[in-house]
């Protein structure tokens, strides 16, 4: 689940980088991306850190939600510009 969210977010960022005609500066909150990455890392290493399955699922869901909100912010900025 985290991998799907991260792949979708990376595809959106790549699309923004490859657009040459776009004059719109799209900025997403840096803290949101950092939280998403921390949640994703927690979900990945939950077994090694001996965290419970509830923590793993909650952190995976948190990462996906953070990546989704960041993607929505980017898409809204693209639509306005």
HUFEN-V240082 format. One line per field, one symbol per residue. ss: DSSP state (H for helix, E for strand, - for the rest). phi: phi as a letter, one per 30 degrees, with the letter a starting at -180 (. if undefined). burial: # if it has 24 or more other ideal C-beta (glycine too) atoms within 12 Angstrom, else .. Layout:
ss=???
phi=???
burial=???
//
This chain:
ss=-HHHHHHHHHHHHHHHHH-----------HHHHHHHHHHHHHHH--------HHHHHHHHHHHHHHHHHHHHHHHHHHHH-
phi=.ddddddddddddddddddcddcddcbcddddddddddddddddcddddhddddddddddddddddddddddddddddddc
burial=.#..##.##..##..#.........#.#...##..##.##.##............#..##.###.###.##.##.......
//
